[in-house]
Amino acid sequence: MKWMLPLLLALVSCVAVCQECTSYVIVNAFDHKTTMNLNSLRAENLEARLGTTALPVVSAEPISRNRILFLVEISGNDEDRRISQMLSDAVNVARQAPDGQPIAFGIFAEKALFTDAFFPNAQQRKTSIDAITAQAKSLGKHTALYDALHEGLALFGAQQPGDTLLLMSDGVDNRSKRSDGDLEKEFFIQGVRLWIVPRPQSTLVTNPYLKFNSYRDNMSWRATPGRRSLMALASETGGGFLRFPSPLWLDAASAGFVVGVKPPADLNKPKPWKLEARKSSDWANGKPDLWYPSQLPPCSGK
């Protein structure tokens, strides 16, 4: 029976290691009354659950120099100066991000182009962005939004806490091979937060897959099934819909906290969970409103 002792020790060691890993999610915390971003968030003031199982919240740190991908739809760029202006604004914001902030940039219509990597160096970033925007007219007239998002997620590679995709689009897709359901799975697996900046509507482009094709006013942005699913996706990743002027885009993409949660050892795929703020004297106006991913990703081992 001596052979059993090493086996038991190995099993105990495995259990200990399995319990050490942490799942990381991006959380935005807003004052319930003023709706302003909170400047601090403590792990002990948060409680998490997966079904009926309480999960330890072990850390809550402000996002610092997270990777941000700017992804700009350029279909219709030739017909509408407002769209050209949005591209110009996005380029300027990305170029002017501070040194040390890892920024990638992409543009898309029927095809997509991306910088080769996330560049923390401002000069490298500028050179790389200029190289892809110079090829803008080669990307076609229609829109393959979901395919572009798929390619953008691939650029992130292995997950890093705080990963954020800032999408500038009218939300219409009429060329993709992938669906909104495909992208939902990919976003959850990658752990990337999605923020959407609605772009000005260009000329109407017939979409054979949707009954309603295009709307010119922001109030109708959710009117098509594709836009509704895109908005739902952003919300489920802990992001949402931005109507901020361009100087604040980078602030929104880099705001929030990276929260560490100890998941069950058997969590091997994203699952729905709940995160709530406890009652605390830290909150001047009651419990804050928390925006966070609707599904907890598997343990990252970090």
RODO-2510 file (C-alpha; in nm, 4 decimals, decimal comma):
residues 302
     n   res          X          Y          Z
     1     m     0,0000     0,0000     0,0000
     2     k     0,3056     0,2255     0,0097
     3     w     0,2365     0,3235    -0,3513
     4     m    -0,0797     0,5048    -0,2369
     5     l     0,1055     0,7691    -0,0341
     6     p     0,2653     0,9466    -0,3342
     7     l    -0,0698     0,9323    -0,5139
     8     l    -0,2531     1,0911    -0,2215
     9     l     0,0118     1,3617    -0,1934
    10     a    -0,0210     1,4338    -0,5655
    11     l    -0,3985     1,4633    -0,5371
    12     v    -0,3730     1,7009    -0,2405
    13     s    -0,1178     1,9083    -0,4312
    14     c    -0,3423     1,9205    -0,7394
    15     v    -0,6413     2,0386    -0,5361
    16     a    -0,4333     2,3123    -0,3762
    17     v    -0,3058     2,4328    -0,7134
    18     c    -0,6501     2,4186    -0,8733
    19     q    -0,7909     2,6409    -0,6002
    20     e    -0,5169     2,9035    -0,6389
    21     c    -0,6140     3,0377    -0,9804
    22     t    -0,8245     3,3503    -1,0268
    23     s    -1,0788     3,4741    -1,2791
    24     y    -1,0440     3,8417    -1,3712
    25     v    -1,3251     4,0642    -1,4956
    26     i    -1,3613     4,4334    -1,5772
    27     v    -1,6087     4,6182    -1,3551
    28     n    -1,7354     4,9739    -1,3923
    29     a    -1,8724     5,1276    -1,0719
    30     f    -2,1013     5,4322    -1,0861
    31     d    -2,2357     5,6469    -0,8034
    32     h    -2,6052     5,5588    -0,7799
    33     k    -2,7124     5,9238    -0,7522
    34     t    -2,4646     6,1233    -0,9608
    35     t    -2,3884     5,8396    -1,2122
    36     m    -2,0212     5,9447    -1,2018
    37     n    -1,7420     5,6853    -1,2113
    38     l    -1,6181     5,5859    -0,8655
    39     n    -1,2494     5,6441    -0,8040
    40     s    -1,2051     5,3542    -0,5634
    41     l    -1,3477     5,0078    -0,5124
    42     r    -1,2438     4,7584    -0,2442
    43     a    -1,2693     4,3828    -0,2765
    44     e    -1,4173     4,3477     0,0724
    45     n    -1,7131     4,5610    -0,0348
    46     l    -1,8094     4,3191    -0,3130
    47     e    -1,9829     3,9827    -0,3032
    48     a    -2,0041     3,7333    -0,5881
    49     r    -2,2173     3,4252    -0,6519
    50     l    -2,2283     3,1509    -0,9110
    51     g    -2,5767     3,0079    -0,8668
    52     t    -2,6060     2,9490    -0,4914
    53     t    -2,2287     2,9270    -0,4397
    54     a    -2,0574     3,2273    -0,2812
    55     l    -1,7266     3,3148    -0,4481
    56     p    -1,4383     3,4971    -0,2763
    57     v    -1,3607     3,8388    -0,4266
    58     v    -0,9859     3,8692    -0,3741
    59     s    -0,8876     4,1921    -0,5480
    60     a    -1,0198     4,5128    -0,7032
    61     e    -0,7570     4,7273    -0,8715
    62     p    -0,8026     5,0319    -1,0977
    63     i    -0,7369     4,9525    -1,4624
    64     s    -0,3849     5,0576    -1,5546
    65     r    -0,2491     5,0754    -1,9087
    66     n    -0,4907     4,8172    -2,0446
    67     r    -0,4811     4,7080    -2,4073
    68     i    -0,7303     4,9025    -2,6209
    69     l    -0,8271     4,8247    -2,9804
    70     f    -0,9890     5,1060    -3,1810
    71     l    -1,2027     4,9485    -3,4567
    72     v    -1,3607     5,1943    -3,7017
    73     e    -1,6178     5,1180    -3,9714
    74     i    -1,5347     5,3112    -4,2891
    75     s    -1,8022     5,1871    -4,5336
    76     g    -1,9693     5,4926    -4,6854
    77     n    -1,6646     5,7024    -4,6030
    78     d    -1,6573     5,8606    -4,9503
    79     e    -2,0215     5,9750    -4,9347
    80     d    -2,0397     6,1359    -4,5915
    81     r    -1,7997     6,3884    -4,4405
    82     r    -1,9242     6,3073    -4,0893
    83     i    -1,7931     5,9524    -4,1265
    84     s    -1,4587     6,0827    -4,2497
    85     q    -1,4504     6,3094    -3,9464
    86     m    -1,5163     6,0190    -3,7078
    87     l    -1,2258     5,8258    -3,8608
    88     s    -1,0060     6,1325    -3,8254
    89     d    -1,1141     6,1768    -3,4616
    90     a    -1,0421     5,8115    -3,3824
    91     v    -0,6982     5,8315    -3,5439
    92     n    -0,6136     6,1437    -3,3433
    93     v    -0,7283     5,9944    -3,0117
    94     a    -0,5315     5,6742    -3,0735
    95     r    -0,2189     5,8636    -3,1783
    96     q    -0,2328     6,0928    -2,8755
    97     a    -0,2743     5,8188    -2,6152
    98     p     0,0058     5,8496    -2,3594
    99     d     0,3297     5,6585    -2,3993
   100     g     0,2979     5,3235    -2,2257
   101     q    -0,0694     5,2767    -2,3201
   102     p    -0,0896     4,9707    -2,5513
   103     i    -0,3054     5,0750    -2,8481
   104     a    -0,4017     4,8812    -3,1614
   105     f    -0,6059     5,0229    -3,4490
   106     g    -0,8273     4,8692    -3,7151
   107     i    -1,0561     4,9817    -3,9977
   108     f    -1,3123     4,7757    -4,1843
   109     a    -1,5798     4,7630    -4,4526
   110     e    -1,6117     4,4344    -4,6467
   111     k    -1,2526     4,3584    -4,5430
   112     a    -1,0555     4,4661    -4,2378
   113     l    -0,7038     4,5936    -4,1729
   114     f    -0,5292     4,6088    -3,8366
   115     t    -0,2013     4,7253    -3,6926
   116     d     0,0338     4,4335    -3,6310
   117     a     0,0250     4,4664    -3,2531
   118     f    -0,0658     4,6832    -2,9550
   119     f     0,1874     4,9660    -2,9525
   120     p     0,2724     5,1429    -2,6243
   121     n     0,5197     5,3666    -2,8080
   122     a     0,3496     5,6729    -2,9584
   123     q     0,5744     5,7001    -3,2649
   124     q     0,5429     5,3310    -3,3552
   125     r     0,1685     5,3630    -3,3092
   126     k     0,1447     5,6631    -3,5430
   127     t     0,3499     5,4948    -3,8153
   128     s     0,1426     5,1765    -3,7995
   129     i    -0,1933     5,3594    -3,7995
   130     d    -0,0914     5,5751    -4,0958
   131     a     0,0068     5,2619    -4,2907
   132     i    -0,3388     5,1024    -4,2647
   133     t    -0,5493     5,4186    -4,3110
   134     a    -0,3622     5,4792    -4,6380
   135     q    -0,5256     5,1587    -4,7674
   136     a    -0,8809     5,2498    -4,6651
   137     k    -1,0224     5,2609    -5,0197
   138     s    -0,9265     4,8977    -5,0825
   139     l    -1,1706     4,7543    -4,8257
   140     g    -1,4965     4,7626    -5,0254
   141     k    -1,8337     4,9358    -4,9942
   142     h    -2,0401     4,6963    -4,7831
   143     t    -1,9936     4,5936    -4,4194
   144     a    -1,8680     4,2713    -4,2613
   145     l    -1,8959     4,3827    -3,8994
   146     y    -1,8925     4,0441    -3,7259
   147     d    -1,5970     3,9208    -3,9321
   148     a    -1,4048     4,2372    -3,8384
   149     l    -1,4841     4,1851    -3,4699
   150     h    -1,3629     3,8254    -3,4988
   151     e    -1,0319     3,9409    -3,6469
   152     g    -1,0022     4,2116    -3,3833
   153     l    -1,0487     3,9651    -3,0979
   154     a    -0,7779     3,7430    -3,2482
   155     l    -0,5356     4,0343    -3,2219
   156     f    -0,5633     4,0250    -2,8404
   157     g    -0,4373     3,6672    -2,8170
   158     a    -0,4111     3,5457    -2,4566
   159     q    -0,6349     3,7399    -2,2191
   160     q    -0,4916     4,0263    -2,0159
   161     p    -0,7012     4,1978    -1,7458
   162     g    -0,8638     4,5146    -1,8797
   163     d    -0,8697     4,4226    -2,2510
   164     t    -1,1126     4,6591    -2,4262
   165     l    -1,2439     4,6954    -2,7822
   166     l    -1,3772     5,0391    -2,8788
   167     l    -1,6044     4,9931    -3,1824
   168     m    -1,7193     5,2830    -3,4004
   169     s    -1,9975     5,1546    -3,6241
   170     d    -2,3603     5,1987    -3,7281
   171     g    -2,4220     4,8372    -3,6255
   172     v    -2,5360     4,7047    -3,9639
   173     d    -2,3775     4,3909    -4,1113
   174     n    -2,4458     4,2699    -4,4651
   175     r    -2,1396     4,0639    -4,5578
   176     s    -2,0114     3,8596    -4,2611
   177     k    -1,9725     3,4829    -4,2605
   178     r    -2,0051     3,4896    -3,8817
   179     s    -2,3118     3,5675    -3,6715
   180     d    -2,3807     3,7627    -3,3554
   181     g    -2,4030     3,4304    -3,1698
   182     d    -2,0517     3,3381    -3,2811
   183     l    -1,9179     3,6688    -3,1535
   184     e    -2,0956     3,6368    -2,8196
   185     k    -1,9063     3,3135    -2,7510
   186     e    -1,5761     3,4663    -2,8615
   187     f    -1,6129     3,7752    -2,6421
   188     f    -1,6879     3,5625    -2,3354
   189     i    -1,3927     3,3322    -2,4000
   190     q    -1,1538     3,6225    -2,4623
   191     g    -1,2813     3,8319    -2,1696
   192     v    -1,2785     4,1520    -2,3782
   193     r    -1,5024     4,4480    -2,2913
   194     l    -1,6938     4,6083    -2,5815
   195     w    -1,7777     4,9792    -2,5987
   196     i    -1,9768     5,1106    -2,8970
   197     v    -1,9587     5,4628    -3,0371
   198     p    -2,2466     5,5120    -3,2856
   199     r    -2,1228     5,6652    -3,6060
   200     p    -2,3254     5,9021    -3,8274
   201     q    -2,5448     5,7137    -4,0730
   202     s    -2,4184     5,6979    -4,4283
   203     t    -2,6252     5,6435    -4,7409
   204     l    -2,8651     5,3501    -4,7225
   205     v    -2,7114     5,0175    -4,8222
   206     t    -2,9500     4,7297    -4,8875
   207     n    -2,9042     4,4462    -4,6421
   208     p    -3,0555     4,1208    -4,7737
   209     y    -3,0543     3,9625    -4,4274
   210     l    -3,2502     4,2244    -4,2323
   211     k    -3,6056     4,3486    -4,2795
   212     f    -3,5073     4,6954    -4,1587
   213     n    -3,1869     4,8191    -4,3122
   214     s    -3,0773     5,1589    -4,1859
   215     y    -3,1850     5,4390    -3,9543
   216     r    -3,0481     5,7900    -3,9445
   217     d    -3,1283     5,8988    -3,5899
   218     n    -2,9765     5,7737    -3,2627
   219     m    -3,3183     5,6990    -3,1125
   220     s    -3,3657     5,4270    -3,3746
   221     w    -3,0196     5,2755    -3,3274
   222     r    -3,1577     4,9613    -3,1655
   223     a    -3,4351     4,9146    -3,4228
   224     t    -3,2754     4,6373    -3,6282
   225     p    -3,2188     4,2870    -3,4894
   226     g    -2,8457     4,3172    -3,5584
   227     r    -2,8140     4,6380    -3,3607
   228     r    -3,0168     4,5021    -3,0715
   229     s    -2,7913     4,1977    -3,0479
   230     l    -2,4795     4,4160    -3,0694
   231     m    -2,6052     4,6384    -2,7868
   232     a    -2,6868     4,3305    -2,5783
   233     l    -2,3381     4,1943    -2,6452
   234     a    -2,1733     4,5177    -2,5284
   235     s    -2,3807     4,5150    -2,2099
   236     e    -2,2993     4,1496    -2,1411
   237     t    -1,9252     4,2189    -2,1649
   238     g    -1,9488     4,4969    -1,9060
   239     g    -1,9379     4,7728    -2,1678
   240     g    -2,2143     4,9661    -2,3388
   241     f    -2,3051     5,2582    -2,5626
   242     l    -2,0966     5,5801    -2,5600
   243     r    -2,2277     5,9196    -2,6638
   244     f    -1,9222     6,1023    -2,5318
   245     p    -1,7257     6,3464    -2,7509
   246     s    -1,4041     6,2035    -2,8926
   247     p    -1,1644     6,3463    -2,6284
   248     l    -1,3359     6,1222    -2,3704
   249     w    -1,3264     5,7962    -2,5697
   250     l    -0,9898     5,6949    -2,4291
   251     d    -1,1028     5,7794    -2,0745
   252     a    -1,4040     5,5490    -2,1102
   253     a    -1,1975     5,2665    -2,2608
   254     s    -0,9440     5,2832    -1,9772
   255     a    -1,1915     5,3363    -1,6894
   256     g    -1,3004     5,0757    -1,4380
   257     f    -1,1492     4,8126    -1,2130
   258     v    -0,9981     4,4692    -1,2656
   259     v    -1,1731     4,2471    -1,0107
   260     g    -1,0303     3,9087    -0,9160
   261     v    -1,2690     3,6280    -0,8203
   262     k    -1,1869     3,2739    -0,7058
   263     p    -1,4081     3,0435    -0,9171
   264     p    -1,5039     2,6833    -0,8418
   265     a    -1,2290     2,4403    -0,9416
   266     d    -1,4584     2,2782    -1,1995
   267     l    -1,5449     2,5991    -1,3877
   268     n    -1,4214     2,5186    -1,7393
   269     k    -1,6352     2,7559    -1,9462
   270     p    -1,8009     3,0958    -1,8929
   271     k    -2,1145     3,0802    -1,6776
   272     p    -2,3746     3,3354    -1,5585
   273     w    -2,2939     3,4884    -1,2200
   274     k    -2,3832     3,7818    -0,9954
   275     l    -2,1686     4,0587    -0,8490
   276     e    -2,3117     4,3012    -0,5937
   277     a    -2,1877     4,5779    -0,3668
   278     r    -2,2266     4,5316     0,0075
   279     k    -2,3644     4,8035     0,2310
   280     s    -2,0720     5,0221     0,3296
   281     s    -1,9851     5,3653     0,4603
   282     d    -1,7678     5,3931     0,1479
   283     w    -2,0789     5,4718    -0,0552
   284     a    -2,1925     5,8336    -0,0156
   285     n    -2,5177     5,7743    -0,2056
   286     g    -2,5983     5,4107    -0,1344
   287     k    -2,4756     5,1036    -0,3184
   288     p    -2,3110     5,1869    -0,6514
   289     d    -2,4347     5,0578    -0,9842
   290     l    -2,1979     4,7917    -1,1159
   291     w    -2,1462     4,7102    -1,4824
   292     y    -1,9703     4,3784    -1,5305
   293     p    -1,9673     4,0800    -1,7705
   294     s    -2,2804     3,8675    -1,7454
   295     q    -2,0693     3,5495    -1,7492
   296     l    -1,7702     3,4657    -1,5304
   297     p    -1,4772     3,3351    -1,7388
   298     p    -1,2807     3,0255    -1,6370
   299     c    -0,9805     3,0567    -1,4121
   300     s    -0,6876     3,2252    -1,5849
   301     g    -0,4205     3,0971    -1,3497
   302     k    -0,2741     3,4479    -1,3045
***
